[in-house]
Amino acid sequence: MAPAEYPGGTRQSRWEDVRVARVPHEPAGDTDRLRALEDEVAQLKEAISSHAVVDQAIGMVVALGRVTPDQGWAVLKEVSQHTNIKLRTIAELILIWGRDGEMPPEIRAELEDALDRYGPTQIPGAPVE
C-alpha cells in the first residue's frame, strides 16, 4: 500500500499520528502518600467531632459543678483516668446524663469525687456558702 498524503507530510497510516491519552501511573510512593493523607483527614474529622463533645461536657461540668473551665477539664481527665475509660466516652456519658438523667454508678461516683476536689467555685455576687 502506498503512503497516504496528509497535511504535514506522508504517513503509512493515518493512525501513526494519533496519540492516545494515557493515565499516568502513580508511583508507589504517591499512592502511599495519598493513603496517609486520607487517613490524616479522617483523624482530623474525628478530632473535630470529639473536641465538640468534650467541650460540651466541660460546659455541663462547669455549669452544674460550679467550677472553672480549666477545673472542668481536670475533672473530666480525672474521671477518665480513675475509671480507665477514654475521655471522649466520659464526655459522651455526661452529655447523655444531661439529656436522660442516667449515668453508670461508678462514673457518677468518680464525677462526684472529682467535683468535690475542685469545686464549687464561689460565684461572684452570690452569698457565701
Beta strands, then each sheet from edge to edge (+ up, - down):
strand 1: 4-6
strand 2: 9-11
sheet 1: 1+ 2-
end
